[in-house]
Amino acid sequence: MENTASPSPSADRQEHYLALIDRLLAFPSGEEPQVLDSEPDLLDAGLVKTLM
């Protein structure tokens, strides 16, 4: 079995990243850590790529 890394996140995961970003933008300044703590599984390189 060959180990190949996907160059981009799946469409479903991408939607989750975008929803998390929307939530971050909607929350008052200073409450971002609570939003990020609620979705620890999305805190990865894919989120950073989506943010960029």
C-alpha positions in Angstrom: 0.0 0.0 0.0 1.4 3.4 -1.0 1.3 6.3 1.4 0.3 9.4 -0.4 -0.6 12.7 1.2 -3.6 14.6 -0.1 -2.4 18.1 -1.3 -5.7 19.7 -0.1 -8.3 18.9 2.5 -11.5 17.1 1.5 -14.4 19.2 0.5 -16.2 18.3 3.7 -13.3 19.2 5.9 -12.9 22.4 3.9 -16.5 23.3 4.7 -15.8 22.7 8.4 -12.7 25.0 8.2 -14.8 27.8 6.6 -17.5 27.4 9.2 -14.9 27.7 12.0 -13.5 30.8 10.4 -17.0 32.3 10.1 -17.5 31.6 13.8 -14.2 33.2 14.7 -15.1 36.4 12.7 -18.6 36.6 14.4 -17.4 36.3 18.0 -16.4 39.4 19.9 -12.7 40.1 20.1 -11.0 38.1 22.9 -13.3 35.1 22.7 -11.4 33.4 19.9 -9.7 30.9 22.2 -13.1 29.5 23.3 -14.1 29.0 19.7 -10.8 27.3 18.8 -11.0 25.1 22.0 -14.4 23.9 20.8 -13.0 22.4 17.6 -9.5 21.0 18.4 -9.7 18.4 15.6 -9.7 21.3 13.1 -6.6 22.9 14.4 -4.1 21.6 11.8 -2.2 22.6 8.7 -5.4 22.5 6.6 -6.9 25.3 8.7 -3.8 27.4 8.2 -3.8 26.8 4.5 -7.5 27.8 4.4 -6.8 31.0 6.4 -4.0 31.9 4.0 
